[in-house]
Every structure is written in C-alpha cells, then in structure tokens.
C-alpha cells in the first residue's frame, strides 16, 4: 500500500489543478460515497464523483483544496482541508455571485489494496459557504 499521506496530498493537488481525469484515476470504479452530492439523483460510484466535480469545477473554476491536517490510521485518511475559489457559475441552484469562498471540510477516505479511494465520508461548512456567497445571513 502506498504512503497514504503522500497519496492524499497528491489527490488534493490534482483536484486543485482541476485535472478531473487525473483525479478520477485515484477513485475506485465502485467507490461508495457516504456524502451524496447536492444534485438531483446523483449517479452511483465513480460516475457520481465525476458528476459532482464537473459541477464544482464549472461553478468554481479556480477552486483549490489544500490539506491542512492529515491523519492516517490503517487504510483510512482523515483530512482537514481548506477549500477556496470564486463563484463563477451556477452552484446548487445559486447563480454566479462572483464572490470568493474560503471554507473548511473534513474528508475521511478508505483506500483499497489497489491504492484507490474505495469509500468517502465528508462534511463541509455549507453554512459558511452560503454566508460568504451572500445567500444566507451571517
């Protein structure tokens, strides 16, 4: 098994380059997503991950994800990640605002024996993001 801290850093760096195909190389075809994306009828598995990131990259074309803490335990990585970007396209029904976001998320991923992300759990500061976009009071 690969060094999971290095693998996690590589995954977030690939996302920050908005290299969707490169990012998806890290994802198992049958990945189990425990945090369904806020889209109508998300697709299962890797197709659903692609669907979510296509929406994210369209809405925040300069999005970056920077891991600030990584904790490894057996086949799992827990990450505290800073997400930054500019809202340039529709996101969750919200028209582009041109405003910047700077929020934190917590990801937990299980990596399989092929060094692919097999499961994902995540929590993002949606309320903070909505406040920064100006669509929810502070």
PyMOL CGO cylinders between C-alpha atoms (Angstrom):
from pymol import cmd
from pymol.cgo import CYLINDER

trace = [
    CYLINDER, 0.00, 0.00, 0.00, 1.22, 3.49, -0.85, 0.3, 1, 1, 1, 1, 1, 1,
    CYLINDER, 1.22, 3.49, -0.85, 2.09, 6.06, 1.80, 0.3, 1, 1, 1, 1, 1, 1,
    CYLINDER, 2.09, 6.06, 1.80, -1.40, 7.41, 2.46, 0.3, 1, 1, 1, 1, 1, 1,
    CYLINDER, -1.40, 7.41, 2.46, -0.30, 10.93, 3.41, 0.3, 1, 1, 1, 1, 1, 1,
    CYLINDER, -0.30, 10.93, 3.41, 1.54, 11.25, 0.10, 0.3, 1, 1, 1, 1, 1, 1,
    CYLINDER, 1.54, 11.25, 0.10, -1.45, 9.78, -1.74, 0.3, 1, 1, 1, 1, 1, 1,
    CYLINDER, -1.45, 9.78, -1.74, -3.84, 12.24, -0.07, 0.3, 1, 1, 1, 1, 1, 1,
    CYLINDER, -3.84, 12.24, -0.07, -1.60, 15.21, -0.87, 0.3, 1, 1, 1, 1, 1, 1,
    CYLINDER, -1.60, 15.21, -0.87, -1.41, 14.04, -4.49, 0.3, 1, 1, 1, 1, 1, 1,
    CYLINDER, -1.41, 14.04, -4.49, -5.20, 13.72, -4.70, 0.3, 1, 1, 1, 1, 1, 1,
    CYLINDER, -5.20, 13.72, -4.70, -5.82, 17.26, -3.42, 0.3, 1, 1, 1, 1, 1, 1,
    CYLINDER, -5.82, 17.26, -3.42, -3.07, 18.67, -5.67, 0.3, 1, 1, 1, 1, 1, 1,
    CYLINDER, -3.07, 18.67, -5.67, -4.73, 17.03, -8.68, 0.3, 1, 1, 1, 1, 1, 1,
    CYLINDER, -4.73, 17.03, -8.68, -8.11, 18.49, -7.71, 0.3, 1, 1, 1, 1, 1, 1,
    CYLINDER, -8.11, 18.49, -7.71, -6.52, 21.92, -7.30, 0.3, 1, 1, 1, 1, 1, 1,
    CYLINDER, -6.52, 21.92, -7.30, -5.14, 21.64, -10.86, 0.3, 1, 1, 1, 1, 1, 1,
    CYLINDER, -5.14, 21.64, -10.86, -8.72, 20.83, -11.92, 0.3, 1, 1, 1, 1, 1, 1,
    CYLINDER, -8.72, 20.83, -11.92, -7.40, 17.68, -13.59, 0.3, 1, 1, 1, 1, 1, 1,
    CYLINDER, -7.40, 17.68, -13.59, -10.64, 15.69, -13.43, 0.3, 1, 1, 1, 1, 1, 1,
    CYLINDER, -10.64, 15.69, -13.43, -9.36, 12.64, -15.30, 0.3, 1, 1, 1, 1, 1, 1,
    CYLINDER, -9.36, 12.64, -15.30, -6.19, 12.57, -13.20, 0.3, 1, 1, 1, 1, 1, 1,
    CYLINDER, -6.19, 12.57, -13.20, -8.27, 12.86, -10.02, 0.3, 1, 1, 1, 1, 1, 1,
    CYLINDER, -8.27, 12.86, -10.02, -10.59, 10.07, -11.12, 0.3, 1, 1, 1, 1, 1, 1,
    CYLINDER, -10.59, 10.07, -11.12, -7.57, 7.78, -11.57, 0.3, 1, 1, 1, 1, 1, 1,
    CYLINDER, -7.57, 7.78, -11.57, -7.39, 7.77, -7.76, 0.3, 1, 1, 1, 1, 1, 1,
    CYLINDER, -7.39, 7.77, -7.76, -11.03, 6.67, -7.40, 0.3, 1, 1, 1, 1, 1, 1,
    CYLINDER, -11.03, 6.67, -7.40, -12.22, 3.03, -7.45, 0.3, 1, 1, 1, 1, 1, 1,
    CYLINDER, -12.22, 3.03, -7.45, -14.90, 2.31, -10.04, 0.3, 1, 1, 1, 1, 1, 1,
    CYLINDER, -14.90, 2.31, -10.04, -17.24, 1.06, -7.30, 0.3, 1, 1, 1, 1, 1, 1,
    CYLINDER, -17.24, 1.06, -7.30, -16.44, 3.80, -4.78, 0.3, 1, 1, 1, 1, 1, 1,
    CYLINDER, -16.44, 3.80, -4.78, -19.04, 4.17, -2.04, 0.3, 1, 1, 1, 1, 1, 1,
    CYLINDER, -19.04, 4.17, -2.04, -19.98, 7.79, -1.39, 0.3, 1, 1, 1, 1, 1, 1,
    CYLINDER, -19.98, 7.79, -1.39, -21.45, 8.39, 2.05, 0.3, 1, 1, 1, 1, 1, 1,
    CYLINDER, -21.45, 8.39, 2.05, -21.94, 12.11, 1.38, 0.3, 1, 1, 1, 1, 1, 1,
    CYLINDER, -21.94, 12.11, 1.38, -24.33, 12.34, -1.55, 0.3, 1, 1, 1, 1, 1, 1,
    CYLINDER, -24.33, 12.34, -1.55, -23.68, 15.46, -3.56, 0.3, 1, 1, 1, 1, 1, 1,
    CYLINDER, -23.68, 15.46, -3.56, -26.39, 18.13, -3.56, 0.3, 1, 1, 1, 1, 1, 1,
    CYLINDER, -26.39, 18.13, -3.56, -27.54, 17.32, -7.08, 0.3, 1, 1, 1, 1, 1, 1,
    CYLINDER, -27.54, 17.32, -7.08, -30.79, 15.71, -8.15, 0.3, 1, 1, 1, 1, 1, 1,
    CYLINDER, -30.79, 15.71, -8.15, -30.44, 11.93, -8.38, 0.3, 1, 1, 1, 1, 1, 1,
    CYLINDER, -30.44, 11.93, -8.38, -26.66, 11.63, -8.09, 0.3, 1, 1, 1, 1, 1, 1,
    CYLINDER, -26.66, 11.63, -8.09, -25.12, 8.84, -10.12, 0.3, 1, 1, 1, 1, 1, 1,
    CYLINDER, -25.12, 8.84, -10.12, -23.62, 5.95, -8.14, 0.3, 1, 1, 1, 1, 1, 1,
    CYLINDER, -23.62, 5.95, -8.14, -19.92, 5.16, -7.90, 0.3, 1, 1, 1, 1, 1, 1,
    CYLINDER, -19.92, 5.16, -7.90, -17.20, 6.86, -9.91, 0.3, 1, 1, 1, 1, 1, 1,
    CYLINDER, -17.20, 6.86, -9.91, -19.76, 8.36, -12.31, 0.3, 1, 1, 1, 1, 1, 1,
    CYLINDER, -19.76, 8.36, -12.31, -21.33, 10.23, -9.38, 0.3, 1, 1, 1, 1, 1, 1,
    CYLINDER, -21.33, 10.23, -9.38, -17.95, 11.54, -8.27, 0.3, 1, 1, 1, 1, 1, 1,
    CYLINDER, -17.95, 11.54, -8.27, -17.32, 12.77, -11.84, 0.3, 1, 1, 1, 1, 1, 1,
    CYLINDER, -17.32, 12.77, -11.84, -20.78, 14.41, -11.92, 0.3, 1, 1, 1, 1, 1, 1,
    CYLINDER, -20.78, 14.41, -11.92, -20.13, 16.24, -8.64, 0.3, 1, 1, 1, 1, 1, 1,
    CYLINDER, -20.13, 16.24, -8.64, -16.69, 17.52, -9.60, 0.3, 1, 1, 1, 1, 1, 1,
    CYLINDER, -16.69, 17.52, -9.60, -17.86, 18.65, -13.05, 0.3, 1, 1, 1, 1, 1, 1,
    CYLINDER, -17.86, 18.65, -13.05, -20.47, 20.81, -11.28, 0.3, 1, 1, 1, 1, 1, 1,
    CYLINDER, -20.47, 20.81, -11.28, -17.93, 22.06, -8.73, 0.3, 1, 1, 1, 1, 1, 1,
    CYLINDER, -17.93, 22.06, -8.73, -15.35, 22.98, -11.40, 0.3, 1, 1, 1, 1, 1, 1,
    CYLINDER, -15.35, 22.98, -11.40, -17.99, 24.73, -13.52, 0.3, 1, 1, 1, 1, 1, 1,
    CYLINDER, -17.99, 24.73, -13.52, -19.19, 26.79, -10.54, 0.3, 1, 1, 1, 1, 1, 1,
    CYLINDER, -19.19, 26.79, -10.54, -15.73, 27.47, -9.06, 0.3, 1, 1, 1, 1, 1, 1,
    CYLINDER, -15.73, 27.47, -9.06, -13.27, 27.26, -11.98, 0.3, 1, 1, 1, 1, 1, 1,
    CYLINDER, -13.27, 27.26, -11.98, -10.37, 28.35, -9.75, 0.3, 1, 1, 1, 1, 1, 1,
    CYLINDER, -10.37, 28.35, -9.75, -11.21, 26.04, -6.82, 0.3, 1, 1, 1, 1, 1, 1,
    CYLINDER, -11.21, 26.04, -6.82, -8.31, 24.77, -4.73, 0.3, 1, 1, 1, 1, 1, 1,
    CYLINDER, -8.31, 24.77, -4.73, -8.29, 22.20, -1.95, 0.3, 1, 1, 1, 1, 1, 1,
    CYLINDER, -8.29, 22.20, -1.95, -5.38, 22.42, 0.43, 0.3, 1, 1, 1, 1, 1, 1,
    CYLINDER, -5.38, 22.42, 0.43, -4.96, 19.76, 3.12, 0.3, 1, 1, 1, 1, 1, 1,
    CYLINDER, -4.96, 19.76, 3.12, -4.08, 21.38, 6.43, 0.3, 1, 1, 1, 1, 1, 1,
    CYLINDER, -4.08, 21.38, 6.43, -4.08, 18.22, 8.56, 0.3, 1, 1, 1, 1, 1, 1,
    CYLINDER, -4.08, 18.22, 8.56, -3.81, 14.58, 7.51, 0.3, 1, 1, 1, 1, 1, 1,
    CYLINDER, -3.81, 14.58, 7.51, -4.23, 11.69, 9.93, 0.3, 1, 1, 1, 1, 1, 1,
    CYLINDER, -4.23, 11.69, 9.93, -3.64, 8.12, 8.81, 0.3, 1, 1, 1, 1, 1, 1,
    CYLINDER, -3.64, 8.12, 8.81, -4.97, 5.04, 10.57, 0.3, 1, 1, 1, 1, 1, 1,
    CYLINDER, -4.97, 5.04, 10.57, -4.64, 1.67, 8.83, 0.3, 1, 1, 1, 1, 1, 1,
    CYLINDER, -4.64, 1.67, 8.83, -6.40, 2.04, 5.44, 0.3, 1, 1, 1, 1, 1, 1,
    CYLINDER, -6.40, 2.04, 5.44, -8.09, 5.39, 6.21, 0.3, 1, 1, 1, 1, 1, 1,
    CYLINDER, -8.09, 5.39, 6.21, -7.07, 9.02, 5.91, 0.3, 1, 1, 1, 1, 1, 1,
    CYLINDER, -7.07, 9.02, 5.91, -8.81, 11.86, 7.72, 0.3, 1, 1, 1, 1, 1, 1,
    CYLINDER, -8.81, 11.86, 7.72, -8.15, 15.28, 6.24, 0.3, 1, 1, 1, 1, 1, 1,
    CYLINDER, -8.15, 15.28, 6.24, -8.97, 18.82, 7.30, 0.3, 1, 1, 1, 1, 1, 1,
    CYLINDER, -8.97, 18.82, 7.30, -8.98, 20.74, 4.04, 0.3, 1, 1, 1, 1, 1, 1,
    CYLINDER, -8.98, 20.74, 4.04, -9.24, 24.42, 3.13, 0.3, 1, 1, 1, 1, 1, 1,
    CYLINDER, -9.24, 24.42, 3.13, -11.41, 25.00, 0.04, 0.3, 1, 1, 1, 1, 1, 1,
    CYLINDER, -11.41, 25.00, 0.04, -11.06, 28.30, -1.77, 0.3, 1, 1, 1, 1, 1, 1,
    CYLINDER, -11.06, 28.30, -1.77, -12.47, 29.56, -5.03, 0.3, 1, 1, 1, 1, 1, 1,
    CYLINDER, -12.47, 29.56, -5.03, -14.54, 32.16, -6.84, 0.3, 1, 1, 1, 1, 1, 1,
    CYLINDER, -14.54, 32.16, -6.84, -18.21, 31.54, -7.61, 0.3, 1, 1, 1, 1, 1, 1,
    CYLINDER, -18.21, 31.54, -7.61, -18.34, 31.99, -11.42, 0.3, 1, 1, 1, 1, 1, 1,
    CYLINDER, -18.34, 31.99, -11.42, -21.15, 29.59, -12.37, 0.3, 1, 1, 1, 1, 1, 1,
    CYLINDER, -21.15, 29.59, -12.37, -24.41, 28.20, -11.01, 0.3, 1, 1, 1, 1, 1, 1,
    CYLINDER, -24.41, 28.20, -11.01, -23.99, 26.08, -7.90, 0.3, 1, 1, 1, 1, 1, 1,
    CYLINDER, -23.99, 26.08, -7.90, -26.80, 24.27, -6.08, 0.3, 1, 1, 1, 1, 1, 1,
    CYLINDER, -26.80, 24.27, -6.08, -29.30, 26.49, -7.88, 0.3, 1, 1, 1, 1, 1, 1,
    CYLINDER, -29.30, 26.49, -7.88, -27.45, 29.70, -6.93, 0.3, 1, 1, 1, 1, 1, 1,
    CYLINDER, -27.45, 29.70, -6.93, -26.50, 31.88, -9.91, 0.3, 1, 1, 1, 1, 1, 1,
    CYLINDER, -26.50, 31.88, -9.91, -22.88, 33.03, -10.05, 0.3, 1, 1, 1, 1, 1, 1,
    CYLINDER, -22.88, 33.03, -10.05, -22.17, 35.76, -7.49, 0.3, 1, 1, 1, 1, 1, 1,
    CYLINDER, -22.17, 35.76, -7.49, -18.53, 36.49, -8.33, 0.3, 1, 1, 1, 1, 1, 1,
    CYLINDER, -18.53, 36.49, -8.33, -17.79, 36.17, -4.61, 0.3, 1, 1, 1, 1, 1, 1,
    CYLINDER, -17.79, 36.17, -4.61, -14.92, 34.18, -3.13, 0.3, 1, 1, 1, 1, 1, 1,
    CYLINDER, -14.92, 34.18, -3.13, -15.27, 31.33, -0.67, 0.3, 1, 1, 1, 1, 1, 1,
    CYLINDER, -15.27, 31.33, -0.67, -12.82, 30.11, 1.94, 0.3, 1, 1, 1, 1, 1, 1,
    CYLINDER, -12.82, 30.11, 1.94, -14.27, 27.21, 3.92, 0.3, 1, 1, 1, 1, 1, 1,
    CYLINDER, -14.27, 27.21, 3.92, -13.09, 24.05, 5.60, 0.3, 1, 1, 1, 1, 1, 1,
    CYLINDER, -13.09, 24.05, 5.60, -14.13, 20.49, 5.01, 0.3, 1, 1, 1, 1, 1, 1,
    CYLINDER, -14.13, 20.49, 5.01, -13.36, 17.22, 6.70, 0.3, 1, 1, 1, 1, 1, 1,
    CYLINDER, -13.36, 17.22, 6.70, -12.84, 14.18, 4.49, 0.3, 1, 1, 1, 1, 1, 1,
    CYLINDER, -12.84, 14.18, 4.49, -12.39, 10.60, 5.60, 0.3, 1, 1, 1, 1, 1, 1,
    CYLINDER, -12.39, 10.60, 5.60, -11.45, 8.13, 2.90, 0.3, 1, 1, 1, 1, 1, 1,
    CYLINDER, -11.45, 8.13, 2.90, -10.79, 4.42, 2.90, 0.3, 1, 1, 1, 1, 1, 1,
    CYLINDER, -10.79, 4.42, 2.90, -8.18, 3.29, 0.42, 0.3, 1, 1, 1, 1, 1, 1,
    CYLINDER, -8.18, 3.29, 0.42, -8.31, -0.23, -1.05, 0.3, 1, 1, 1, 1, 1, 1,
    CYLINDER, -8.31, -0.23, -1.05, -5.39, -2.57, -1.72, 0.3, 1, 1, 1, 1, 1, 1,
    CYLINDER, -5.39, -2.57, -1.72, -5.01, -1.04, -5.22, 0.3, 1, 1, 1, 1, 1, 1,
    CYLINDER, -5.01, -1.04, -5.22, -4.39, 2.41, -3.69, 0.3, 1, 1, 1, 1, 1, 1,
    CYLINDER, -4.39, 2.41, -3.69, -7.77, 3.69, -4.90, 0.3, 1, 1, 1, 1, 1, 1,
    CYLINDER, -7.77, 3.69, -4.90, -10.33, 5.59, -2.85, 0.3, 1, 1, 1, 1, 1, 1,
    CYLINDER, -10.33, 5.59, -2.85, -12.95, 2.96, -2.05, 0.3, 1, 1, 1, 1, 1, 1,
    CYLINDER, -12.95, 2.96, -2.05, -15.14, 4.94, 0.38, 0.3, 1, 1, 1, 1, 1, 1,
    CYLINDER, -15.14, 4.94, 0.38, -15.62, 8.61, 1.23, 0.3, 1, 1, 1, 1, 1, 1,
    CYLINDER, -15.62, 8.61, 1.23, -17.30, 10.41, 4.09, 0.3, 1, 1, 1, 1, 1, 1,
    CYLINDER, -17.30, 10.41, 4.09, -17.28, 14.19, 4.14, 0.3, 1, 1, 1, 1, 1, 1,
    CYLINDER, -17.28, 14.19, 4.14, -18.52, 17.24, 5.96, 0.3, 1, 1, 1, 1, 1, 1,
    CYLINDER, -18.52, 17.24, 5.96, -18.23, 20.73, 4.52, 0.3, 1, 1, 1, 1, 1, 1,
    CYLINDER, -18.23, 20.73, 4.52, -19.06, 24.09, 6.07, 0.3, 1, 1, 1, 1, 1, 1,
    CYLINDER, -19.06, 24.09, 6.07, -22.08, 24.66, 3.80, 0.3, 1, 1, 1, 1, 1, 1,
    CYLINDER, -22.08, 24.66, 3.80, -23.48, 27.39, 6.06, 0.3, 1, 1, 1, 1, 1, 1,
    CYLINDER, -23.48, 27.39, 6.06, -20.20, 29.31, 5.98, 0.3, 1, 1, 1, 1, 1, 1,
    CYLINDER, -20.20, 29.31, 5.98, -20.06, 28.99, 2.22, 0.3, 1, 1, 1, 1, 1, 1,
    CYLINDER, -20.06, 28.99, 2.22, -23.65, 30.23, 1.81, 0.3, 1, 1, 1, 1, 1, 1,
    CYLINDER, -23.65, 30.23, 1.81, -22.88, 33.22, 4.07, 0.3, 1, 1, 1, 1, 1, 1,
    CYLINDER, -22.88, 33.22, 4.07, -19.79, 34.05, 2.03, 0.3, 1, 1, 1, 1, 1, 1,
    CYLINDER, -19.79, 34.05, 2.03, -21.82, 33.83, -1.18, 0.3, 1, 1, 1, 1, 1, 1,
    CYLINDER, -21.82, 33.83, -1.18, -24.33, 36.26, 0.33, 0.3, 1, 1, 1, 1, 1, 1,
    CYLINDER, -24.33, 36.26, 0.33, -27.32, 33.92, 0.08, 0.3, 1, 1, 1, 1, 1, 1,
    CYLINDER, -27.32, 33.92, 0.08, -27.65, 33.29, 3.83, 0.3, 1, 1, 1, 1, 1, 1,
    CYLINDER, -27.65, 33.29, 3.83, -27.40, 35.78, 6.69, 0.3, 1, 1, 1, 1, 1, 1,
    CYLINDER, -27.40, 35.78, 6.69, -24.31, 35.63, 8.91, 0.3, 1, 1, 1, 1, 1, 1,
]
cmd.load_cgo(trace, "trace")
